[in-house]
């Protein structure tokens, strides 16, 4: 039995046969992949539901939506640039700098927007900030998992 994933029959404590899927070296566990995707979906969904239900004007909702999308893209882009650089893959200094700049701008726009939002109560500001940060972290983690899984497949 040999495919991309090796399946082994393992005898358990009570002499029952159990299936055990061997992971490739460096590949994230299914639980970690699932937790990362769940965190991303929960963070983005909560943020968007909060925007949908908010009593702010449509242009304000558009601002916060654009900041979320910009933040997600810049976080993934920076993670890729940092990892490429660490692995010896050529990354231009301008791309690396723009990636850092974009993430700083996205986080700053969120912070400034929430600080100056007079129509949002403090607990809502905290909600938006936390779901934004969760979404950024989860997007980086999902991208890392995808890259690790791809790298593990390439090793075989």
C-alpha angles and dihedrals in degrees: 000000000000126000132135087294118039115224116205129192108225127187111234130209092279095044091259118145113242130184116238120187113211115220122218117248111276094013115130118243119258089244092056092047090049093047091050094050091045092051091050093048093044094047096047094040093049091048092049094045088050090052093047092052095041119114093222127115120274093250089056091050089050090052093053092044091051091048090053093050092044090048094050092049095045093048093052092044092051092047090052093048093049093047094045090052091048092051094049096253108143114258120176117235091235093056091046091049094045090051091055092043093050093052092047090049093048093050091044092050090052093047094045092045093051093043092053097040104112094176094059121080119228095256090054090050089054091048093053092045094050096045089047093052092044090051093050093048093046093048090055091047094049091050090049091050092050091050094045091050091049092048091049091052091049091055092062 
